[in-house]
Amino acid sequence: MTQINFDEKQRIIQEFVPGKQVTLAHVIAAPDPDIYQRLGLEKKGAIGIVTLTPGETSIIAADIASKAASVKIGFLDRFTGSLVITGDVASVVAGLTEINQVLESLLGYTPCKITKT
């Protein structure tokens, strides 16, 4: 049996498992102002963070959220599947809820629980 030396640097390989899913849907209800600054976002109330696979789904999710609620797109990356939206808490929650619902019912995605801090 090989012994692992934890003092040595470990190499981590991250990969996505093929599938259609919402992997994270989180609302930061009252972010510290420093978070806005570090993300380069205008202070708009709450921040919603979504990650999706495949990554191109972030484009669809941004469209869904912006049509469902009064939110602004703060960041979108079609390569990693990351989406950040901002707005008041109710709008951000409504946007994330609609993303989960439409992707599940229309496109057969597996949604995730929306979390909030």
TAHU-V610034 format. One record per helix or strand. SS is the DSSP state (H for helix, E for strand). FROM is the first residue (numbers start at 0). LEN is the number of residues. Records with the same first field share a line. If there is no record, write none. Layout:
# TAHU-V610034
SS = FROM-LEN / FROM-LEN
This chain:
# TAHU-V610034
E = 20-8 / 45-8 / 71-6 / 81-6 / 109-1 / 114-2
H = 32-7 / 56-12 / 88-19
